[in-house]
C-alpha cells in the first residue's frame, strides 16, 4: 500500500498501530541502555577491589569514578550531532565499538591513571549511544505507545545495573578479581554489534530531516520493515524552517528555553542521582562493621531494582498526567530518599532498602527528563538536542563523585548524613527548573528546511 499524497513518514508511524518489528527495536534499545547502565556502574562494582589493590584514597577514587562520566559528556555532544548528520544506526555501531574497546583495555590497566583513560574512552561511546537510542525509541514508536516505551527504555539503564550487580556479586567478584567486571562488559558490548546491524533499520524521521538523494526509497525500506504504508513523495520543505545544527537549539527562541532548562535541570539532578550509583558500594563497604565487596555490591543491585520500578511507575503516571507533575513529585522524593540514605544502618538489609528507595525516586525523575527530551526537540535536532542536554548533564554526573569525595574530606568520613543531604539538593534545584519548562511538542511546531 502506498500513500501518494506526500505524507510525513513520521506521522505514519505516529498514528499507526505498533508492529512486531517496532517492538523488537524498542527491546534492543532497552538492552543497549541496560548495557550502558552496566558499563557505567562497572567501575563502582570494581571500586572496592581497586582501592584495596592499589591503596587508593577516596578523593582519588572519586576522580576515577568520574572518568567515564566526563567522557559521556564529550560523547553526548560530539556523537549526538553525528547521529543527526550521519544517522542513528551508524552512530550506534560506532559507539558500541568504542565501548567494547574501552572496557577491554580497562581490564588490562596496571594503574589508576591508565584505568581512568580507558574509562574516559568508554564514556565517549556511552554518551553517543544514549543520544542515538533515545532518538530511535522516540522515532520508531506510535504516539500512543511512546510514553510507556520511553519509560521502559529508560529503566533499561538500572536493569543493566541489576543484572550486572547480580553477575558481579555472585560470580565475577567471588571467583575473580575486579578486572573480570570490565572484561565481562567488553564481551557483552561486542555481542550487541551484530544484533543492531541486522535488526535495527534507520529511522524514517532521520531521512525526512536530512533528505538524501534517495530519501523516499530509504524511507520506504524502513516503513516496510515496520509494516507500514510506503510513500510516493515527501512533503515539501518549508523555506524558513530551522536547519539541523547545534546552534539552532540555542538560537531559536522556541527551542532555547527548552534546551537550557532541560540541560541544567538534568545536570543538577544527576549530581544527586550519581552520588548513590557511584558511592553506595564504597560507603557500605567502609561503614562499621564493614562488608565484603560482593555483599556491598548487592546494595547497588537493590538500588537499580528500585530505579527500574520507579521508572516503570512514572511511565504509567505520565500516560495519565503527562510529564511535568509526576516528574516534579519524583524529584522532591529523590531529595528525601538520598538524605535518608545518609542516616546509616546496622544491617545490609536496611542498606539495601534505603538504596532501593533513593533510586526508586531518582530514576523515576530520569524517566521524566528523557520523555521531555523526546517531546521537546523536533526530529531534525532530536539527537543533537538530546546530546547537548546530556552533555551538559554529564557535568553534574562527572562532578558528583568528585563533589562527594571532597565533601567527605571536608566534613569527615563519619558525616554521611550531612554529605547525603548536600548531594540531594541537586534534585531540589532540578525540581525548580523543571517547573519552569514549557511542555511543547517539537515535531508539531517545526519542519526542517532545505
C-alpha positions as CSV (number, residue, x, y, z in Angstrom):
1,X,0.0,0.0,0.0
2,X,1.3,3.4,-1.0
3,X,0.4,6.9,0.2
4,X,0.5,9.1,-2.9
5,X,0.0,12.4,-1.2
6,X,3.5,13.0,0.1
7,X,2.7,12.1,3.7
8,X,5.1,12.8,6.5
9,X,6.6,9.4,7.3
10,X,6.8,10.1,11.0
11,X,3.1,10.7,11.1
12,X,2.5,7.3,9.5
13,X,4.4,5.8,12.5
14,X,2.9,8.2,15.0
15,X,-0.7,7.4,14.1
16,X,-0.5,3.7,13.2
17,X,-0.5,0.6,15.4
18,X,2.7,-0.9,16.7
19,X,4.2,-3.7,14.5
20,X,6.3,-6.6,15.9
21,X,9.5,-5.1,14.4
22,X,8.9,-1.9,16.3
23,X,8.7,-3.9,19.5
24,X,11.9,-5.6,18.6
25,X,13.6,-2.2,18.1
26,X,12.3,-0.9,21.4
27,X,13.6,-4.1,23.1
28,X,17.0,-3.7,21.6
29,X,17.1,0.0,22.7
30,X,16.3,-1.2,26.2
31,X,19.1,-3.8,26.0
32,X,21.5,-1.1,24.8
33,X,20.5,1.2,27.6
34,X,21.0,-1.7,30.0
35,X,24.5,-2.3,28.6
36,X,25.2,1.4,29.1
37,X,24.0,1.1,32.7
38,X,26.3,-1.8,33.4
39,X,29.3,-0.3,31.7
40,X,28.9,2.9,33.7
41,X,28.4,1.1,37.0
42,X,31.2,-1.4,36.4
43,X,33.7,1.0,37.9
44,X,31.5,1.2,41.1
45,X,31.3,-2.6,41.3
46,X,35.1,-2.8,40.9
47,X,36.0,0.2,43.2
48,X,36.5,-1.7,46.5
49,X,38.9,-4.1,44.8
50,X,40.7,-1.3,43.0
51,X,41.0,0.7,46.2
52,X,42.3,-2.3,48.2
53,X,44.8,-3.5,45.5
54,X,46.3,-0.1,44.7
55,X,45.7,1.7,48.0
56,X,43.6,4.5,46.5
57,X,42.1,7.1,48.9
58,X,38.5,8.3,48.5
59,X,39.2,11.6,46.8
60,X,41.5,9.9,44.2
61,X,38.9,7.1,43.7
62,X,36.3,9.8,43.0
63,X,38.3,11.1,40.1
64,X,38.5,7.6,38.5
65,X,34.7,7.1,39.1
66,X,34.1,10.3,37.2
67,X,36.3,9.5,34.2
68,X,33.6,7.7,32.1
69,X,31.1,10.4,33.1
70,X,33.3,13.1,31.7
71,X,33.7,11.0,28.6
72,X,29.9,10.7,28.4
73,X,29.6,14.4,28.3
74,X,32.0,14.7,25.3
75,X,30.4,11.7,23.6
76,X,26.9,13.1,24.1
77,X,27.7,16.4,22.4
78,X,30.1,15.2,19.6
79,X,28.4,12.0,18.7
80,X,24.9,13.3,19.3
81,X,25.5,15.7,16.4
82,X,26.9,12.9,14.3
83,X,23.6,10.9,14.8
84,X,21.7,13.8,13.3
85,X,24.1,14.1,10.3
86,X,25.1,10.5,9.5
87,X,22.3,8.5,11.0
88,X,21.2,6.9,14.3
89,X,22.3,3.3,13.2
90,X,25.9,4.0,12.1
91,X,26.4,6.1,15.3
92,X,25.2,3.3,17.5
93,X,27.5,0.8,15.8
94,X,30.5,3.2,16.2
95,X,29.7,3.7,19.8
96,X,29.4,0.0,20.5
97,X,32.9,-0.5,19.0
98,X,34.3,2.3,21.2
99,X,32.7,1.0,24.3
100,X,33.9,-2.6,23.7
101,X,37.5,-1.4,23.2
102,X,37.4,0.8,26.3
103,X,36.0,-1.9,28.5
104,X,38.5,-4.5,27.2
105,X,41.6,-2.3,27.8
106,X,40.3,-1.2,31.2
107,X,40.6,-4.8,32.4
108,X,44.3,-4.7,31.4
109,X,45.1,-1.5,33.2
110,X,48.1,-1.5,35.7
111,X,47.5,1.8,37.4
112,X,44.8,4.4,38.2
113,X,45.7,6.9,35.5
114,X,45.7,4.3,32.8
115,X,42.4,2.9,34.0
116,X,40.9,6.4,34.1
117,X,41.9,7.0,30.5
118,X,40.2,3.8,29.3
119,X,37.1,4.7,31.4
120,X,37.0,8.1,29.7
121,X,37.1,6.5,26.3
122,X,34.4,4.1,27.3
123,X,32.3,7.0,28.4
124,X,32.6,8.7,25.0
125,X,30.9,5.7,23.4
126,X,28.2,5.5,26.1
127,X,27.4,9.2,25.7
128,X,26.9,8.9,22.0
129,X,24.9,5.7,22.4
130,X,22.4,7.4,24.8
131,X,21.6,10.2,22.3
132,X,21.0,7.7,19.5
133,X,19.0,5.2,21.4
134,X,16.8,7.9,22.9
135,X,16.1,9.2,19.4
136,X,15.4,5.8,17.9
137,X,13.0,4.9,20.7
138,X,11.0,8.1,20.1
139,X,11.0,7.9,16.3
140,X,10.1,4.2,16.0
141,X,7.0,4.2,18.3
142,X,3.5,5.4,17.8
143,X,2.2,8.3,19.8
144,X,0.0,6.1,22.0
145,X,2.9,3.8,22.9
146,X,5.7,6.4,23.1
147,X,5.5,7.5,26.8
148,X,5.4,3.9,28.1
149,X,8.1,2.9,25.5
150,X,10.3,5.7,26.7
151,X,9.8,4.7,30.3
152,X,10.7,1.1,29.6
153,X,13.7,2.2,27.6
154,X,15.0,4.4,30.4
155,X,14.5,1.7,33.0
156,X,16.9,-0.5,30.9
157,X,19.7,1.6,32.5
158,X,19.1,0.4,36.1
159,X,18.1,-3.0,34.8
160,X,21.7,-3.2,33.5
161,X,22.9,-2.4,36.9
162,X,20.6,-5.0,38.5
163,X,21.8,-7.8,36.1
164,X,25.4,-6.6,36.3
165,X,25.2,-6.4,40.0
166,X,23.9,-10.0,40.3
167,X,26.6,-11.3,38.0
168,X,29.3,-9.3,39.8
169,X,28.4,-10.3,43.3
170,X,27.5,-13.9,42.6
171,X,30.1,-14.9,40.0
172,X,32.7,-12.3,39.0
173,X,33.9,-10.9,42.3
174,X,33.8,-14.1,44.3
175,X,35.7,-16.1,41.7
176,X,37.9,-13.5,40.0
177,X,39.3,-10.0,40.8
178,X,37.8,-6.6,39.8
179,X,39.3,-6.9,36.3
180,X,36.7,-9.5,35.4
181,X,33.9,-6.9,35.7
182,X,35.4,-4.9,32.8
183,X,36.1,-7.9,30.7
184,X,32.5,-9.2,31.1
185,X,31.3,-5.8,30.0
186,X,33.5,-5.8,26.9
187,X,32.2,-9.2,25.8
188,X,28.5,-8.2,26.3
189,X,29.1,-5.0,24.4
190,X,30.7,-6.7,21.4
191,X,27.8,-9.2,21.3
192,X,25.3,-6.4,20.6
193,X,27.0,-5.2,17.4
194,X,25.6,-7.8,15.0
195,X,22.1,-7.6,16.6
196,X,22.0,-3.8,15.9
197,X,23.4,-4.2,12.4
198,X,20.8,-6.9,11.5
199,X,17.7,-5.8,13.3
200,X,17.6,-2.0,13.6
201,X,16.6,0.0,10.5
202,X,17.5,3.7,10.2
203,X,14.5,5.8,11.3
204,X,12.3,7.4,8.7
205,X,12.4,10.6,10.7
206,X,16.2,10.9,10.1
207,X,15.8,10.6,6.3
208,X,12.9,13.0,6.3
209,X,15.0,15.6,8.2
210,X,18.3,15.1,6.1
211,X,16.7,14.5,2.7
212,X,19.4,12.4,0.9
213,X,19.0,11.9,-2.8
214,X,17.2,8.6,-2.5
215,X,15.3,9.6,0.6
216,X,12.0,8.2,-0.5
217,X,13.5,4.7,-1.3
218,X,15.3,4.6,2.1
219,X,12.2,5.7,4.0
220,X,10.1,3.1,2.3
221,X,12.5,0.4,3.2
222,X,12.2,1.4,6.9
223,X,8.4,1.8,6.7
224,X,8.2,-1.6,5.1
225,X,10.3,-3.2,7.8
226,X,7.8,-1.7,10.3
227,X,4.8,-3.0,8.3
228,X,3.6,0.5,7.3
229,X,2.3,2.0,4.1
230,X,5.0,3.4,1.8
231,X,5.1,6.9,0.4
232,X,5.4,8.2,-3.2
233,X,6.9,11.6,-2.2
234,X,7.9,13.6,0.8
235,X,6.0,16.7,1.9
236,X,7.5,19.9,0.6
237,X,10.3,21.6,2.6
238,X,9.5,24.8,4.5
239,X,11.8,27.6,3.3
240,X,12.3,29.3,6.6
241,X,12.3,26.3,9.0
242,X,15.3,25.7,11.2
243,X,18.4,23.8,10.0
244,X,19.7,20.8,11.8
245,X,22.7,22.3,13.6
246,X,23.8,22.7,17.2
247,X,23.4,26.5,17.3
248,X,19.7,26.2,16.3
249,X,18.7,24.7,19.6
250,X,20.3,27.7,21.4
251,X,19.4,30.5,19.0
252,X,15.8,29.5,18.1
253,X,13.6,31.4,20.6
254,X,11.2,28.4,20.9
255,X,14.0,25.8,21.4
256,X,16.3,27.8,23.6
257,X,14.3,27.7,26.8
258,X,13.6,24.0,26.4
259,X,17.3,23.3,25.8
260,X,18.6,25.3,28.7
261,X,16.0,24.3,31.3
262,X,16.4,20.6,30.4
263,X,20.2,20.8,30.3
264,X,20.7,22.5,33.7
265,X,17.8,20.7,35.3
266,X,19.2,17.3,34.2
267,X,22.7,18.4,35.3
268,X,21.6,19.2,38.8
269,X,19.6,16.0,39.2
270,X,22.5,13.9,38.0
271,X,24.6,15.3,40.9
272,X,22.1,13.6,43.2
273,X,21.5,10.5,41.0
274,X,25.1,9.5,40.6
275,X,26.0,10.0,44.2
276,X,24.2,6.8,45.0
277,X,25.3,4.9,41.9
278,X,28.9,5.8,42.3
279,X,29.4,5.9,46.1
280,X,26.9,3.4,47.6
281,X,29.2,0.3,47.3
282,X,32.2,2.1,48.8
283,X,30.1,3.7,51.6
284,X,28.6,0.4,52.6
285,X,31.9,-1.4,52.3
286,X,33.5,1.0,54.7
287,X,30.6,1.6,57.1
288,X,31.1,-0.2,60.5
289,X,31.3,-3.1,60.8
290,X,32.2,-3.2,57.1
291,X,31.1,-5.6,54.4
292,X,33.0,-7.6,51.9
293,X,32.9,-6.2,48.3
294,X,30.4,-8.8,46.9
295,X,28.0,-8.1,49.7
296,X,28.4,-4.3,49.5
297,X,27.8,-4.6,45.7
298,X,24.4,-6.1,46.5
299,X,23.2,-2.7,47.7
300,X,23.8,-1.3,44.3
301,X,21.8,-4.1,42.8
302,X,18.8,-3.3,45.0
303,X,19.3,0.4,44.2
304,X,18.9,-0.4,40.5
305,X,15.9,-2.6,41.1
306,X,14.3,0.4,42.8
307,X,15.3,2.5,39.9
308,X,13.7,0.2,37.3
309,X,10.4,0.0,39.3
310,X,10.3,3.8,39.8
311,X,10.9,4.4,36.1
312,X,8.2,2.0,35.2
313,X,5.7,3.6,37.6
314,X,6.5,7.0,36.2
315,X,5.8,5.7,32.7
316,X,2.3,4.7,33.7
317,X,1.8,8.0,35.6
318,X,2.8,10.0,32.5
319,X,0.1,8.3,30.4
320,X,-2.4,9.8,32.8
321,X,-0.9,13.1,33.9
322,X,1.6,13.8,31.1
323,X,5.2,14.6,32.0
324,X,5.6,17.5,34.4
325,X,3.6,16.7,37.6
326,X,4.8,13.2,38.1
327,X,8.4,14.2,37.4
328,X,8.3,17.1,39.9
329,X,7.0,14.8,42.6
330,X,9.7,12.2,41.9
331,X,12.4,15.0,42.1
332,X,11.2,16.0,45.5
333,X,11.1,12.5,46.8
334,X,14.5,11.9,45.4
335,X,15.9,14.5,47.7
336,X,14.2,12.9,50.7
337,X,15.4,9.4,49.7
338,X,19.0,10.3,49.2
339,X,19.0,12.2,52.5
340,X,17.5,9.2,54.3
341,X,20.3,7.0,52.8
342,X,22.7,9.1,54.8
343,X,21.3,8.1,58.1
344,X,23.5,5.0,58.1
345,X,22.3,1.5,59.0
346,X,23.5,-1.5,61.0
347,X,22.3,-4.2,58.7
348,X,22.8,-5.0,55.0
349,X,19.1,-5.4,54.6
350,X,18.5,-1.8,55.8
351,X,21.2,-0.5,53.4
352,X,19.5,-2.3,50.5
353,X,16.1,-0.9,51.4
354,X,17.5,2.7,51.7
355,X,19.3,2.4,48.3
356,X,16.1,0.9,46.8
357,X,14.0,3.9,47.9
358,X,16.6,6.5,46.9
359,X,16.9,5.2,43.4
360,X,13.2,4.4,43.0
361,X,12.5,8.2,43.0
362,X,15.8,9.2,41.5
363,X,15.4,7.1,38.3
364,X,11.7,7.9,38.1
365,X,12.7,11.5,37.6
366,X,15.3,10.5,35.0
367,X,12.4,8.9,33.0
368,X,10.6,12.2,33.1
369,X,13.6,14.0,31.7
370,X,14.1,11.6,28.9
371,X,10.4,11.8,28.0
372,X,10.8,15.6,27.9
373,X,13.8,15.2,25.5
374,X,11.8,13.2,23.1
375,X,8.8,15.5,23.2
376,X,10.6,18.9,23.3
377,X,13.0,18.5,20.4
378,X,11.9,18.1,16.7
379,X,13.2,15.2,14.7
380,X,15.8,17.3,12.8
381,X,17.6,18.2,16.0
382,X,16.4,15.4,18.4
383,X,19.8,13.7,18.7
384,X,21.7,17.0,18.7
385,X,19.4,18.5,21.3
386,X,19.4,15.3,23.4
387,X,23.2,15.1,23.0
388,X,23.6,18.7,24.2
389,X,21.4,18.3,27.2
390,X,23.1,15.0,28.1
391,X,26.5,16.6,27.6
392,X,25.7,19.5,30.0
393,X,24.0,17.0,32.3
394,X,27.2,14.9,32.4
395,X,28.9,17.9,34.1
396,X,26.7,17.1,37.1
397,X,27.2,13.3,36.7
398,X,31.0,13.7,36.4
399,X,31.2,16.2,39.2
400,X,29.0,14.1,41.5
401,X,31.7,11.6,42.7
402,X,34.3,14.3,42.9
403,X,32.0,16.6,44.9
404,X,31.0,13.8,47.3
405,X,34.7,12.8,47.7
406,X,35.6,16.4,48.5
407,X,32.7,16.7,51.0
408,X,33.8,13.6,52.8
409,X,37.2,15.1,53.0
410,X,36.0,18.4,54.4
411,X,33.3,17.2,56.7
412,X,34.8,13.8,57.6
413,X,34.1,10.3,56.6
414,X,31.7,9.9,59.5
415,X,29.4,12.8,58.4
416,X,27.4,10.6,56.0
417,X,24.1,12.3,56.7
418,X,25.4,15.8,56.0
419,X,27.1,14.8,52.8
420,X,24.0,12.9,51.6
421,X,21.7,15.9,52.3
422,X,24.1,18.2,50.4
423,X,24.2,15.8,47.5
424,X,20.4,15.5,47.5
425,X,20.0,19.3,47.0
426,X,20.7,18.8,43.3
427,X,17.3,17.3,42.8
428,X,15.7,20.3,44.5
429,X,17.3,22.7,42.0
430,X,16.2,20.4,39.2
431,X,12.6,20.5,40.5
432,X,12.5,24.3,40.3
433,X,13.9,24.3,36.7
434,X,11.5,21.6,35.6
435,X,8.6,23.6,36.9
436,X,9.6,26.4,34.5
437,X,9.9,24.1,31.5
438,X,7.4,24.8,28.7
439,X,5.9,21.4,27.6
440,X,5.6,21.7,23.8
441,X,5.6,19.1,21.0
442,X,8.7,19.9,18.9
443,X,7.6,17.9,15.9
444,X,4.3,19.6,15.8
445,X,5.9,23.0,15.6
446,X,8.9,22.7,13.4
447,X,9.8,21.2,10.0
448,X,13.4,21.1,8.5
449,X,14.2,23.3,5.5
450,X,16.4,22.6,2.5
